[in-house]
């Protein structure tokens, strides 16, 4: 059985942690945007636009982290 390399360990960690951080950040940002809407009763998109953009950044960061983790896993496997 092949030994797991350091690159593979880092790749696995990124594959596991990136979606968790992305989903948690996106959910927290969306929750904050709903709280901001509740605080300002007749607010438009301007009051929550930044928070929704933040949720999209967290989501994209989670996807990029997964992709980098997968690449690191594959490269570590190829070196093994």
mmJSON file of the N, C-alpha and C atoms, coordinates in Angstrom:
{"data_MODEL":{"atom_site":{
"group_PDB":["ATOM","ATOM","ATOM","ATOM","ATOM","ATOM","ATOM","ATOM","ATOM","ATOM","ATOM","ATOM","ATOM","ATOM","ATOM","ATOM","ATOM","ATOM","ATOM","ATOM","ATOM","ATOM","ATOM","ATOM","ATOM","ATOM","ATOM","ATOM","ATOM","ATOM","ATOM","ATOM","ATOM","ATOM","ATOM","ATOM","ATOM","ATOM","ATOM","ATOM","ATOM","ATOM","ATOM","ATOM","ATOM","ATOM","ATOM","ATOM","ATOM","ATOM","ATOM","ATOM","ATOM","ATOM","ATOM","ATOM","ATOM","ATOM","ATOM","ATOM","ATOM","ATOM","ATOM","ATOM","ATOM","ATOM","ATOM","ATOM","ATOM","ATOM","ATOM","ATOM","ATOM","ATOM","ATOM","ATOM","ATOM","ATOM","ATOM","ATOM","ATOM","ATOM","ATOM","ATOM","ATOM","ATOM","ATOM","ATOM","ATOM","ATOM","ATOM","ATOM","ATOM","ATOM","ATOM","ATOM","ATOM","ATOM","ATOM","ATOM","ATOM","ATOM","ATOM","ATOM","ATOM","ATOM","ATOM","ATOM","ATOM","ATOM","ATOM","ATOM","ATOM","ATOM","ATOM","ATOM","ATOM","ATOM","ATOM","ATOM","ATOM","ATOM","ATOM","ATOM","ATOM","ATOM","ATOM","ATOM","ATOM","ATOM","ATOM","ATOM","ATOM","ATOM","ATOM","ATOM","ATOM","ATOM","ATOM","ATOM","ATOM","ATOM","ATOM","ATOM","ATOM","ATOM","ATOM","ATOM","ATOM","ATOM","ATOM","ATOM","ATOM","ATOM","ATOM","ATOM","ATOM","ATOM","ATOM","ATOM","ATOM","ATOM","ATOM","ATOM","ATOM","ATOM","ATOM","ATOM","ATOM","ATOM","ATOM","ATOM","ATOM","ATOM","ATOM","ATOM","ATOM","ATOM","ATOM","ATOM","ATOM","ATOM","ATOM","ATOM","ATOM","ATOM","ATOM","ATOM","ATOM","ATOM","ATOM","ATOM","ATOM","ATOM","ATOM","ATOM","ATOM","ATOM","ATOM","ATOM","ATOM","ATOM","ATOM","ATOM","ATOM","ATOM","ATOM","ATOM","ATOM","ATOM","ATOM","ATOM","ATOM","ATOM","ATOM","ATOM","ATOM","ATOM","ATOM","ATOM","ATOM","ATOM","ATOM","ATOM","ATOM","ATOM","ATOM","ATOM","ATOM","ATOM","ATOM","ATOM","ATOM","ATOM","ATOM","ATOM","ATOM","ATOM","ATOM","ATOM"],
"id":[1,2,3,4,5,6,7,8,9,10,11,12,13,14,15,16,17,18,19,20,21,22,23,24,25,26,27,28,29,30,31,32,33,34,35,36,37,38,39,40,41,42,43,44,45,46,47,48,49,50,51,52,53,54,55,56,57,58,59,60,61,62,63,64,65,66,67,68,69,70,71,72,73,74,75,76,77,78,79,80,81,82,83,84,85,86,87,88,89,90,91,92,93,94,95,96,97,98,99,100,101,102,103,104,105,106,107,108,109,110,111,112,113,114,115,116,117,118,119,120,121,122,123,124,125,126,127,128,129,130,131,132,133,134,135,136,137,138,139,140,141,142,143,144,145,146,147,148,149,150,151,152,153,154,155,156,157,158,159,160,161,162,163,164,165,166,167,168,169,170,171,172,173,174,175,176,177,178,179,180,181,182,183,184,185,186,187,188,189,190,191,192,193,194,195,196,197,198,199,200,201,202,203,204,205,206,207,208,209,210,211,212,213,214,215,216,217,218,219,220,221,222,223,224,225,226,227,228,229,230,231,232,233,234,235,236,237,238,239,240],
"type_symbol":["N","C","C","N","C","C","N","C","C","N","C","C","N","C","C","N","C","C","N","C","C","N","C","C","N","C","C","N","C","C","N","C","C","N","C","C","N","C","C","N","C","C","N","C","C","N","C","C","N","C","C","N","C","C","N","C","C","N","C","C","N","C","C","N","C","C","N","C","C","N","C","C","N","C","C","N","C","C","N","C","C","N","C","C","N","C","C","N","C","C","N","C","C","N","C","C","N","C","C","N","C","C","N","C","C","N","C","C","N","C","C","N","C","C","N","C","C","N","C","C","N","C","C","N","C","C","N","C","C","N","C","C","N","C","C","N","C","C","N","C","C","N","C","C","N","C","C","N","C","C","N","C","C","N","C","C","N","C","C","N","C","C","N","C","C","N","C","C","N","C","C","N","C","C","N","C","C","N","C","C","N","C","C","N","C","C","N","C","C","N","C","C","N","C","C","N","C","C","N","C","C","N","C","C","N","C","C","N","C","C","N","C","C","N","C","C","N","C","C","N","C","C","N","C","C","N","C","C","N","C","C","N","C","C","N","C","C","N","C","C"],
"label_atom_id":["N","CA","C","N","CA","C","N","CA","C","N","CA","C","N","CA","C","N","CA","C","N","CA","C","N","CA","C","N","CA","C","N","CA","C","N","CA","C","N","CA","C","N","CA","C","N","CA","C","N","CA","C","N","CA","C","N","CA","C","N","CA","C","N","CA","C","N","CA","C","N","CA","C","N","CA","C","N","CA","C","N","CA","C","N","CA","C","N","CA","C","N","CA","C","N","CA","C","N","CA","C","N","CA","C","N","CA","C","N","CA","C","N","CA","C","N","CA","C","N","CA","C","N","CA","C","N","CA","C","N","CA","C","N","CA","C","N","CA","C","N","CA","C","N","CA","C","N","CA","C","N","CA","C","N","CA","C","N","CA","C","N","CA","C","N","CA","C","N","CA","C","N","CA","C","N","CA","C","N","CA","C","N","CA","C","N","CA","C","N","CA","C","N","CA","C","N","CA","C","N","CA","C","N","CA","C","N","CA","C","N","CA","C","N","CA","C","N","CA","C","N","CA","C","N","CA","C","N","CA","C","N","CA","C","N","CA","C","N","CA","C","N","CA","C","N","CA","C","N","CA","C","N","CA","C","N","CA","C","N","CA","C","N","CA","C","N","CA","C","N","CA","C","N","CA","C","N","CA","C"],
"label_alt_id":[null,null,null,null,null,null,null,null,null,null,null,null,null,null,null,null,null,null,null,null,null,null,null,null,null,null,null,null,null,null,null,null,null,null,null,null,null,null,null,null,null,null,null,null,null,null,null,null,null,null,null,null,null,null,null,null,null,null,null,null,null,null,null,null,null,null,null,null,null,null,null,null,null,null,null,null,null,null,null,null,null,null,null,null,null,null,null,null,null,null,null,null,null,null,null,null,null,null,null,null,null,null,null,null,null,null,null,null,null,null,null,null,null,null,null,null,null,null,null,null,null,null,null,null,null,null,null,null,null,null,null,null,null,null,null,null,null,null,null,null,null,null,null,null,null,null,null,null,null,null,null,null,null,null,null,null,null,null,null,null,null,null,null,null,null,null,null,null,null,null,null,null,null,null,null,null,null,null,null,null,null,null,null,null,null,null,null,null,null,null,null,null,null,null,null,null,null,null,null,null,null,null,null,null,null,null,null,null,null,null,null,null,null,null,null,null,null,null,null,null,null,null,null,null,null,null,null,null,null,null,null,null,null,null,null,null,null,null,null,null],
"label_comp_id":["UNK","UNK","UNK","UNK","UNK","UNK","UNK","UNK","UNK","UNK","UNK","UNK","UNK","UNK","UNK","UNK","UNK","UNK","UNK","UNK","UNK","UNK","UNK","UNK","UNK","UNK","UNK","UNK","UNK","UNK","UNK","UNK","UNK","UNK","UNK","UNK","UNK","UNK","UNK","UNK","UNK","UNK","UNK","UNK","UNK","UNK","UNK","UNK","UNK","UNK","UNK","UNK","UNK","UNK","UNK","UNK","UNK","UNK","UNK","UNK","UNK","UNK","UNK","UNK","UNK","UNK","UNK","UNK","UNK","UNK","UNK","UNK","UNK","UNK","UNK","UNK","UNK","UNK","UNK","UNK","UNK","UNK","UNK","UNK","UNK","UNK","UNK","UNK","UNK","UNK","UNK","UNK","UNK","UNK","UNK","UNK","UNK","UNK","UNK","UNK","UNK","UNK","UNK","UNK","UNK","UNK","UNK","UNK","UNK","UNK","UNK","UNK","UNK","UNK","UNK","UNK","UNK","UNK","UNK","UNK","UNK","UNK","UNK","UNK","UNK","UNK","UNK","UNK","UNK","UNK","UNK","UNK","UNK","UNK","UNK","UNK","UNK","UNK","UNK","UNK","UNK","UNK","UNK","UNK","UNK","UNK","UNK","UNK","UNK","UNK","UNK","UNK","UNK","UNK","UNK","UNK","UNK","UNK","UNK","UNK","UNK","UNK","UNK","UNK","UNK","UNK","UNK","UNK","UNK","UNK","UNK","UNK","UNK","UNK","UNK","UNK","UNK","UNK","UNK","UNK","UNK","UNK","UNK","UNK","UNK","UNK","UNK","UNK","UNK","UNK","UNK","UNK","UNK","UNK","UNK","UNK","UNK","UNK","UNK","UNK","UNK","UNK","UNK","UNK","UNK","UNK","UNK","UNK","UNK","UNK","UNK","UNK","UNK","UNK","UNK","UNK","UNK","UNK","UNK","UNK","UNK","UNK","UNK","UNK","UNK","UNK","UNK","UNK","UNK","UNK","UNK","UNK","UNK","UNK","UNK","UNK","UNK","UNK","UNK","UNK"],
"label_asym_id":["A","A","A","A","A","A","A","A","A","A","A","A","A","A","A","A","A","A","A","A","A","A","A","A","A","A","A","A","A","A","A","A","A","A","A","A","A","A","A","A","A","A","A","A","A","A","A","A","A","A","A","A","A","A","A","A","A","A","A","A","A","A","A","A","A","A","A","A","A","A","A","A","A","A","A","A","A","A","A","A","A","A","A","A","A","A","A","A","A","A","A","A","A","A","A","A","A","A","A","A","A","A","A","A","A","A","A","A","A","A","A","A","A","A","A","A","A","A","A","A","A","A","A","A","A","A","A","A","A","A","A","A","A","A","A","A","A","A","A","A","A","A","A","A","A","A","A","A","A","A","A","A","A","A","A","A","A","A","A","A","A","A","A","A","A","A","A","A","A","A","A","A","A","A","A","A","A","A","A","A","A","A","A","A","A","A","A","A","A","A","A","A","A","A","A","A","A","A","A","A","A","A","A","A","A","A","A","A","A","A","A","A","A","A","A","A","A","A","A","A","A","A","A","A","A","A","A","A","A","A","A","A","A","A","A","A","A","A","A","A"],
"label_entity_id":["1","1","1","1","1","1","1","1","1","1","1","1","1","1","1","1","1","1","1","1","1","1","1","1","1","1","1","1","1","1","1","1","1","1","1","1","1","1","1","1","1","1","1","1","1","1","1","1","1","1","1","1","1","1","1","1","1","1","1","1","1","1","1","1","1","1","1","1","1","1","1","1","1","1","1","1","1","1","1","1","1","1","1","1","1","1","1","1","1","1","1","1","1","1","1","1","1","1","1","1","1","1","1","1","1","1","1","1","1","1","1","1","1","1","1","1","1","1","1","1","1","1","1","1","1","1","1","1","1","1","1","1","1","1","1","1","1","1","1","1","1","1","1","1","1","1","1","1","1","1","1","1","1","1","1","1","1","1","1","1","1","1","1","1","1","1","1","1","1","1","1","1","1","1","1","1","1","1","1","1","1","1","1","1","1","1","1","1","1","1","1","1","1","1","1","1","1","1","1","1","1","1","1","1","1","1","1","1","1","1","1","1","1","1","1","1","1","1","1","1","1","1","1","1","1","1","1","1","1","1","1","1","1","1","1","1","1","1","1","1"],
"label_seq_id":[1,1,1,2,2,2,3,3,3,4,4,4,5,5,5,6,6,6,7,7,7,8,8,8,9,9,9,10,10,10,11,11,11,12,12,12,13,13,13,14,14,14,15,15,15,16,16,16,17,17,17,18,18,18,19,19,19,20,20,20,21,21,21,22,22,22,23,23,23,24,24,24,25,25,25,26,26,26,27,27,27,28,28,28,29,29,29,30,30,30,31,31,31,32,32,32,33,33,33,34,34,34,35,35,35,36,36,36,37,37,37,38,38,38,39,39,39,40,40,40,41,41,41,42,42,42,43,43,43,44,44,44,45,45,45,46,46,46,47,47,47,48,48,48,49,49,49,50,50,50,51,51,51,52,52,52,53,53,53,54,54,54,55,55,55,56,56,56,57,57,57,58,58,58,59,59,59,60,60,60,61,61,61,62,62,62,63,63,63,64,64,64,65,65,65,66,66,66,67,67,67,68,68,68,69,69,69,70,70,70,71,71,71,72,72,72,73,73,73,74,74,74,75,75,75,76,76,76,77,77,77,78,78,78,79,79,79,80,80,80],
"pdbx_PDB_ins_code":[null,null,null,null,null,null,null,null,null,null,null,null,null,null,null,null,null,null,null,null,null,null,null,null,null,null,null,null,null,null,null,null,null,null,null,null,null,null,null,null,null,null,null,null,null,null,null,null,null,null,null,null,null,null,null,null,null,null,null,null,null,null,null,null,null,null,null,null,null,null,null,null,null,null,null,null,null,null,null,null,null,null,null,null,null,null,null,null,null,null,null,null,null,null,null,null,null,null,null,null,null,null,null,null,null,null,null,null,null,null,null,null,null,null,null,null,null,null,null,null,null,null,null,null,null,null,null,null,null,null,null,null,null,null,null,null,null,null,null,null,null,null,null,null,null,null,null,null,null,null,null,null,null,null,null,null,null,null,null,null,null,null,null,null,null,null,null,null,null,null,null,null,null,null,null,null,null,null,null,null,null,null,null,null,null,null,null,null,null,null,null,null,null,null,null,null,null,null,null,null,null,null,null,null,null,null,null,null,null,null,null,null,null,null,null,null,null,null,null,null,null,null,null,null,null,null,null,null,null,null,null,null,null,null,null,null,null,null,null,null],
"Cartn_x":[0.84,0.0,0.891,0.502,1.299,1.164,2.272,2.283,1.698,0.965,0.364,1.432,1.613,2.621,2.086,2.997,2.618,1.665,1.922,1.027,-0.375,-0.459,-1.765,-2.477,-1.749,-2.36,-2.898,-2.115,-2.574,-3.792,-3.753,-4.883,-6.147,-6.019,-7.179,-7.725,-6.821,-7.266,-8.028,-7.529,-8.227,-9.565,-9.603,-10.854,-11.919,-11.497,-12.456,-12.833,-11.842,-12.092,-12.66,-12.279,-12.729,-14.249,-14.95,-16.41,-17.041,-16.483,-17.04,-16.891,-15.721,-15.498,-16.359,-16.441,-17.25,-18.725,-19.258,-20.683,-20.98,-20.105,-20.311,-20.259,-19.284,-19.179,-20.35,-20.788,-21.928,-23.204,-23.409,-24.612,-24.594,-23.44,-23.35,-23.606,-23.081,-23.29,-24.747,-25.391,-26.805,-27.653,-27.302,-28.014,-27.87,-26.66,-26.434,-27.219,-27.343,-28.1,-29.587,-30.127,-31.521,-31.711,-30.724,-30.793,-30.762,-29.955,-29.897,-31.218,-31.838,-33.145,-34.208,-34.119,-35.083,-34.912,-33.654,-33.388,-33.879,-33.657,-34.12,-35.338,-36.51,-37.753,-37.986,-37.762,-38.015,-36.711,-35.775,-34.46,-34.463,-33.622,-33.456,-32.24,-31.789,-30.655,-29.348,-29.317,-28.091,-27.632,-28.555,-28.166,-27.644,-27.97,-27.529,-26.626,-26.396,-25.583,-24.186,-23.554,-22.203,-22.161,-23.174,-23.218,-23.465,-24.3,-24.535,-23.293,-22.574,-21.312,-20.315,-20.316,-19.451,-19.797,-21.081,-21.5,-20.997,-21.043,-20.542,-19.035,-18.31,-16.858,-16.525,-17.251,-17.025,-17.32,-18.39,-18.737,-17.655,-17.214,-16.158,-14.862,-14.552,-13.35,-13.389,-14.561,-14.701,-14.491,-15.009,-14.826,-13.372,-12.721,-11.309,-10.454,-10.753,-10.01,-10.146,-11.339,-11.548,-10.738,-10.729,-9.978,-8.481,-7.957,-6.537,-6.225,-7.099,-6.89,-6.875,-7.759,-7.787,-6.513,-6.05,-4.81,-3.629,-3.556,-2.469,-2.519,-3.708,-3.853,-3.364,-3.755,-3.356,-1.858,-1.292,0.144,0.907,0.443,1.092,1.012,-0.079,-0.22,0.704,0.856,1.721,3.182,3.576,4.962,5.245,4.197,4.342,4.583],
"Cartn_y":[-1.169,0.0,1.241,2.226,3.439,4.322,4.973,5.881,7.225,7.862,9.157,10.24,11.041,12.091,13.334,14.261,15.513,16.313,16.332,17.043,16.449,15.141,14.496,14.866,14.931,15.306,16.73,17.645,19.027,19.086,18.314,18.264,17.757,16.71,16.166,17.188,17.862,18.884,19.999,20.446,21.487,20.985,19.744,19.185,19.087,18.861,18.729,20.09,20.95,22.203,23.317,23.375,24.474,24.555,23.461,23.577,23.974,23.491,23.841,25.335,25.89,27.319,28.129,27.699,28.413,28.435,27.303,27.227,28.011,27.901,28.633,30.142,30.603,32.027,32.546,31.771,32.183,32.242,31.247,31.241,32.401,32.696,33.807,35.137,35.3,36.546,36.719,35.661,35.746,36.029,35.417,35.706,37.177,37.711,39.125,40.03,39.621,40.449,40.465,39.341,39.32,40.133,40.102,40.921,42.408,42.773,44.169,44.587,43.701,44.003,44.18,43.382,43.483,44.798,45.22,46.45,47.685,47.698,48.814,48.317,48.658,48.046,48.209,49.387,49.613,49.772,48.9,49.012,48.34,48.853,48.246,47.338,47.052,46.147,46.784,48.115,48.802,48.445,48.201,47.91,46.486,45.599,44.212,43.748,44.621,44.222,43.776,44.509,44.141,42.812,42.556,41.287,40.104,40.315,39.239,38.999,40.069,39.905,39.122,39.375,38.639,37.148,36.831,35.427,34.763,35.506,34.947,34.732,35.631,35.471,34.23,34.011,32.805,31.541,31.565,30.407,30.14,31.193,31.031,30.563,31.083,30.649,29.172,28.687,27.265,26.407,26.856,26.108,26.117,27.269,27.36,26.496,26.523,25.685,24.205,23.78,22.379,22.032,22.948,22.698,22.595,23.506,23.466,22.184,21.81,20.569,19.348,19.32,18.195,18.136,19.304,19.348,18.874,19.342,18.918,17.407,16.878,15.442,14.652,15.099,14.39,14.494,15.707,15.879,15.033,14.998,14.177,12.704,12.279,10.877,10.544,11.495,11.263,11.164,11.918,11.872,10.593,9.934,8.728,7.539],
"Cartn_z":[0.0,0.0,0.0,-0.804,-0.942,0.292,0.628,1.767,1.34,2.245,1.955,2.11,1.063,1.088,1.802,2.054,2.702,1.819,0.521,-0.394,-0.365,-0.282,-0.206,1.098,2.193,3.473,3.418,2.828,2.691,1.771,0.689,-0.234,0.427,1.228,1.933,2.929,3.64,4.596,3.889,2.736,1.981,1.45,1.002,0.489,1.573,2.799,3.896,4.481,4.694,5.409,4.531,3.267,2.401,2.28,2.011,1.936,3.263,4.369,5.677,5.949,5.658,5.868,4.904,3.649,2.668,3.01,3.401,3.735,5.014,6.013,7.262,7.03,6.258,5.97,5.165,4.179,3.359,4.196,5.039,5.876,6.862,7.447,8.395,7.69,6.474,5.733,5.341,4.928,4.563,5.803,6.922,8.173,8.55,8.418,8.722,7.78,6.524,5.58,5.943,6.376,6.81,8.089,8.967,10.18,9.826,8.823,8.391,7.749,7.005,6.425,7.509,8.533,9.627,10.387,10.565,11.298,10.531,9.229,8.393,7.631,8.083,7.609,6.106,5.57,4.149,3.377,3.61,2.979,1.616,0.755,-0.559,-0.572,-1.771,-1.93,-1.453,-1.398,-0.988,0.407,1.293,2.676,2.859,1.967,2.116,0.984,0.017,-1.141,-0.765,0.151,0.577,1.301,2.101,2.836,1.897,0.897,-0.077,-0.934,-1.256,-1.982,-1.132,0.157,1.076,1.069,1.02,0.96,-0.312,-1.429,-2.689,-2.652,-1.986,-1.866,-1.042,0.05,0.855,0.042,-0.737,-1.56,-2.601,-3.269,-4.276,-3.628,-2.449,-1.746,-1.39,-0.992,-0.708,-1.94,-3.07,-4.322,-4.773,-4.686,-5.071,-4.148,-2.857,-1.917,-2.229,-2.62,-3.009,-4.244,-5.214,-6.44,-6.142,-5.33,-4.978,-4.203,-3.29,-2.551,-3.439,-4.432,-5.365,-6.191,-6.648,-7.425,-6.577,-5.337,-4.462,-4.195,-4.03,-3.812,-5.02,-6.206,-7.429,-7.655,-7.448,-7.632,-6.603,-5.364,-4.35,-4.678,-5.279,-5.671,-6.845,-7.772,-8.932,-8.517,-7.501,-7.016,-6.235,-5.788,-4.97,-5.791],
"occupancy":[1.0,1.0,1.0,1.0,1.0,1.0,1.0,1.0,1.0,1.0,1.0,1.0,1.0,1.0,1.0,1.0,1.0,1.0,1.0,1.0,1.0,1.0,1.0,1.0,1.0,1.0,1.0,1.0,1.0,1.0,1.0,1.0,1.0,1.0,1.0,1.0,1.0,1.0,1.0,1.0,1.0,1.0,1.0,1.0,1.0,1.0,1.0,1.0,1.0,1.0,1.0,1.0,1.0,1.0,1.0,1.0,1.0,1.0,1.0,1.0,1.0,1.0,1.0,1.0,1.0,1.0,1.0,1.0,1.0,1.0,1.0,1.0,1.0,1.0,1.0,1.0,1.0,1.0,1.0,1.0,1.0,1.0,1.0,1.0,1.0,1.0,1.0,1.0,1.0,1.0,1.0,1.0,1.0,1.0,1.0,1.0,1.0,1.0,1.0,1.0,1.0,1.0,1.0,1.0,1.0,1.0,1.0,1.0,1.0,1.0,1.0,1.0,1.0,1.0,1.0,1.0,1.0,1.0,1.0,1.0,1.0,1.0,1.0,1.0,1.0,1.0,1.0,1.0,1.0,1.0,1.0,1.0,1.0,1.0,1.0,1.0,1.0,1.0,1.0,1.0,1.0,1.0,1.0,1.0,1.0,1.0,1.0,1.0,1.0,1.0,1.0,1.0,1.0,1.0,1.0,1.0,1.0,1.0,1.0,1.0,1.0,1.0,1.0,1.0,1.0,1.0,1.0,1.0,1.0,1.0,1.0,1.0,1.0,1.0,1.0,1.0,1.0,1.0,1.0,1.0,1.0,1.0,1.0,1.0,1.0,1.0,1.0,1.0,1.0,1.0,1.0,1.0,1.0,1.0,1.0,1.0,1.0,1.0,1.0,1.0,1.0,1.0,1.0,1.0,1.0,1.0,1.0,1.0,1.0,1.0,1.0,1.0,1.0,1.0,1.0,1.0,1.0,1.0,1.0,1.0,1.0,1.0,1.0,1.0,1.0,1.0,1.0,1.0,1.0,1.0,1.0,1.0,1.0,1.0,1.0,1.0,1.0,1.0,1.0,1.0],
"B_iso_or_equiv":[0.0,0.0,0.0,0.0,0.0,0.0,0.0,0.0,0.0,0.0,0.0,0.0,0.0,0.0,0.0,0.0,0.0,0.0,0.0,0.0,0.0,0.0,0.0,0.0,0.0,0.0,0.0,0.0,0.0,0.0,0.0,0.0,0.0,0.0,0.0,0.0,0.0,0.0,0.0,0.0,0.0,0.0,0.0,0.0,0.0,0.0,0.0,0.0,0.0,0.0,0.0,0.0,0.0,0.0,0.0,0.0,0.0,0.0,0.0,0.0,0.0,0.0,0.0,0.0,0.0,0.0,0.0,0.0,0.0,0.0,0.0,0.0,0.0,0.0,0.0,0.0,0.0,0.0,0.0,0.0,0.0,0.0,0.0,0.0,0.0,0.0,0.0,0.0,0.0,0.0,0.0,0.0,0.0,0.0,0.0,0.0,0.0,0.0,0.0,0.0,0.0,0.0,0.0,0.0,0.0,0.0,0.0,0.0,0.0,0.0,0.0,0.0,0.0,0.0,0.0,0.0,0.0,0.0,0.0,0.0,0.0,0.0,0.0,0.0,0.0,0.0,0.0,0.0,0.0,0.0,0.0,0.0,0.0,0.0,0.0,0.0,0.0,0.0,0.0,0.0,0.0,0.0,0.0,0.0,0.0,0.0,0.0,0.0,0.0,0.0,0.0,0.0,0.0,0.0,0.0,0.0,0.0,0.0,0.0,0.0,0.0,0.0,0.0,0.0,0.0,0.0,0.0,0.0,0.0,0.0,0.0,0.0,0.0,0.0,0.0,0.0,0.0,0.0,0.0,0.0,0.0,0.0,0.0,0.0,0.0,0.0,0.0,0.0,0.0,0.0,0.0,0.0,0.0,0.0,0.0,0.0,0.0,0.0,0.0,0.0,0.0,0.0,0.0,0.0,0.0,0.0,0.0,0.0,0.0,0.0,0.0,0.0,0.0,0.0,0.0,0.0,0.0,0.0,0.0,0.0,0.0,0.0,0.0,0.0,0.0,0.0,0.0,0.0,0.0,0.0,0.0,0.0,0.0,0.0,0.0,0.0,0.0,0.0,0.0,0.0],
"pdbx_formal_charge":[null,null,null,null,null,null,null,null,null,null,null,null,null,null,null,null,null,null,null,null,null,null,null,null,null,null,null,null,null,null,null,null,null,null,null,null,null,null,null,null,null,null,null,null,null,null,null,null,null,null,null,null,null,null,null,null,null,null,null,null,null,null,null,null,null,null,null,null,null,null,null,null,null,null,null,null,null,null,null,null,null,null,null,null,null,null,null,null,null,null,null,null,null,null,null,null,null,null,null,null,null,null,null,null,null,null,null,null,null,null,null,null,null,null,null,null,null,null,null,null,null,null,null,null,null,null,null,null,null,null,null,null,null,null,null,null,null,null,null,null,null,null,null,null,null,null,null,null,null,null,null,null,null,null,null,null,null,null,null,null,null,null,null,null,null,null,null,null,null,null,null,null,null,null,null,null,null,null,null,null,null,null,null,null,null,null,null,null,null,null,null,null,null,null,null,null,null,null,null,null,null,null,null,null,null,null,null,null,null,null,null,null,null,null,null,null,null,null,null,null,null,null,null,null,null,null,null,null,null,null,null,null,null,null,null,null,null,null,null,null],
"auth_seq_id":[1,1,1,2,2,2,3,3,3,4,4,4,5,5,5,6,6,6,7,7,7,8,8,8,9,9,9,10,10,10,11,11,11,12,12,12,13,13,13,14,14,14,15,15,15,16,16,16,17,17,17,18,18,18,19,19,19,20,20,20,21,21,21,22,22,22,23,23,23,24,24,24,25,25,25,26,26,26,27,27,27,28,28,28,29,29,29,30,30,30,31,31,31,32,32,32,33,33,33,34,34,34,35,35,35,36,36,36,37,37,37,38,38,38,39,39,39,40,40,40,41,41,41,42,42,42,43,43,43,44,44,44,45,45,45,46,46,46,47,47,47,48,48,48,49,49,49,50,50,50,51,51,51,52,52,52,53,53,53,54,54,54,55,55,55,56,56,56,57,57,57,58,58,58,59,59,59,60,60,60,61,61,61,62,62,62,63,63,63,64,64,64,65,65,65,66,66,66,67,67,67,68,68,68,69,69,69,70,70,70,71,71,71,72,72,72,73,73,73,74,74,74,75,75,75,76,76,76,77,77,77,78,78,78,79,79,79,80,80,80],
"auth_comp_id":["UNK","UNK","UNK","UNK","UNK","UNK","UNK","UNK","UNK","UNK","UNK","UNK","UNK","UNK","UNK","UNK","UNK","UNK","UNK","UNK","UNK","UNK","UNK","UNK","UNK","UNK","UNK","UNK","UNK","UNK","UNK","UNK","UNK","UNK","UNK","UNK","UNK","UNK","UNK","UNK","UNK","UNK","UNK","UNK","UNK","UNK","UNK","UNK","UNK","UNK","UNK","UNK","UNK","UNK","UNK","UNK","UNK","UNK","UNK","UNK","UNK","UNK","UNK","UNK","UNK","UNK","UNK","UNK","UNK","UNK","UNK","UNK","UNK","UNK","UNK","UNK","UNK","UNK","UNK","UNK","UNK","UNK","UNK","UNK","UNK","UNK","UNK","UNK","UNK","UNK","UNK","UNK","UNK","UNK","UNK","UNK","UNK","UNK","UNK","UNK","UNK","UNK","UNK","UNK","UNK","UNK","UNK","UNK","UNK","UNK","UNK","UNK","UNK","UNK","UNK","UNK","UNK","UNK","UNK","UNK","UNK","UNK","UNK","UNK","UNK","UNK","UNK","UNK","UNK","UNK","UNK","UNK","UNK","UNK","UNK","UNK","UNK","UNK","UNK","UNK","UNK","UNK","UNK","UNK","UNK","UNK","UNK","UNK","UNK","UNK","UNK","UNK","UNK","UNK","UNK","UNK","UNK","UNK","UNK","UNK","UNK","UNK","UNK","UNK","UNK","UNK","UNK","UNK","UNK","UNK","UNK","UNK","UNK","UNK","UNK","UNK","UNK","UNK","UNK","UNK","UNK","UNK","UNK","UNK","UNK","UNK","UNK","UNK","UNK","UNK","UNK","UNK","UNK","UNK","UNK","UNK","UNK","UNK","UNK","UNK","UNK","UNK","UNK","UNK","UNK","UNK","UNK","UNK","UNK","UNK","UNK","UNK","UNK","UNK","UNK","UNK","UNK","UNK","UNK","UNK","UNK","UNK","UNK","UNK","UNK","UNK","UNK","UNK","UNK","UNK","UNK","UNK","UNK","UNK","UNK","UNK","UNK","UNK","UNK","UNK"],
"auth_asym_id":["A","A","A","A","A","A","A","A","A","A","A","A","A","A","A","A","A","A","A","A","A","A","A","A","A","A","A","A","A","A","A","A","A","A","A","A","A","A","A","A","A","A","A","A","A","A","A","A","A","A","A","A","A","A","A","A","A","A","A","A","A","A","A","A","A","A","A","A","A","A","A","A","A","A","A","A","A","A","A","A","A","A","A","A","A","A","A","A","A","A","A","A","A","A","A","A","A","A","A","A","A","A","A","A","A","A","A","A","A","A","A","A","A","A","A","A","A","A","A","A","A","A","A","A","A","A","A","A","A","A","A","A","A","A","A","A","A","A","A","A","A","A","A","A","A","A","A","A","A","A","A","A","A","A","A","A","A","A","A","A","A","A","A","A","A","A","A","A","A","A","A","A","A","A","A","A","A","A","A","A","A","A","A","A","A","A","A","A","A","A","A","A","A","A","A","A","A","A","A","A","A","A","A","A","A","A","A","A","A","A","A","A","A","A","A","A","A","A","A","A","A","A","A","A","A","A","A","A","A","A","A","A","A","A","A","A","A","A","A","A"],
"auth_atom_id":["N","CA","C","N","CA","C","N","CA","C","N","CA","C","N","CA","C","N","CA","C","N","CA","C","N","CA","C","N","CA","C","N","CA","C","N","CA","C","N","CA","C","N","CA","C","N","CA","C","N","CA","C","N","CA","C","N","CA","C","N","CA","C","N","CA","C","N","CA","C","N","CA","C","N","CA","C","N","CA","C","N","CA","C","N","CA","C","N","CA","C","N","CA","C","N","CA","C","N","CA","C","N","CA","C","N","CA","C","N","CA","C","N","CA","C","N","CA","C","N","CA","C","N","CA","C","N","CA","C","N","CA","C","N","CA","C","N","CA","C","N","CA","C","N","CA","C","N","CA","C","N","CA","C","N","CA","C","N","CA","C","N","CA","C","N","CA","C","N","CA","C","N","CA","C","N","CA","C","N","CA","C","N","CA","C","N","CA","C","N","CA","C","N","CA","C","N","CA","C","N","CA","C","N","CA","C","N","CA","C","N","CA","C","N","CA","C","N","CA","C","N","CA","C","N","CA","C","N","CA","C","N","CA","C","N","CA","C","N","CA","C","N","CA","C","N","CA","C","N","CA","C","N","CA","C","N","CA","C","N","CA","C","N","CA","C","N","CA","C","N","CA","C","N","CA","C","N","CA","C"],
"pdbx_PDB_model_num":[1,1,1,1,1,1,1,1,1,1,1,1,1,1,1,1,1,1,1,1,1,1,1,1,1,1,1,1,1,1,1,1,1,1,1,1,1,1,1,1,1,1,1,1,1,1,1,1,1,1,1,1,1,1,1,1,1,1,1,1,1,1,1,1,1,1,1,1,1,1,1,1,1,1,1,1,1,1,1,1,1,1,1,1,1,1,1,1,1,1,1,1,1,1,1,1,1,1,1,1,1,1,1,1,1,1,1,1,1,1,1,1,1,1,1,1,1,1,1,1,1,1,1,1,1,1,1,1,1,1,1,1,1,1,1,1,1,1,1,1,1,1,1,1,1,1,1,1,1,1,1,1,1,1,1,1,1,1,1,1,1,1,1,1,1,1,1,1,1,1,1,1,1,1,1,1,1,1,1,1,1,1,1,1,1,1,1,1,1,1,1,1,1,1,1,1,1,1,1,1,1,1,1,1,1,1,1,1,1,1,1,1,1,1,1,1,1,1,1,1,1,1,1,1,1,1,1,1,1,1,1,1,1,1,1,1,1,1,1,1]
}}}
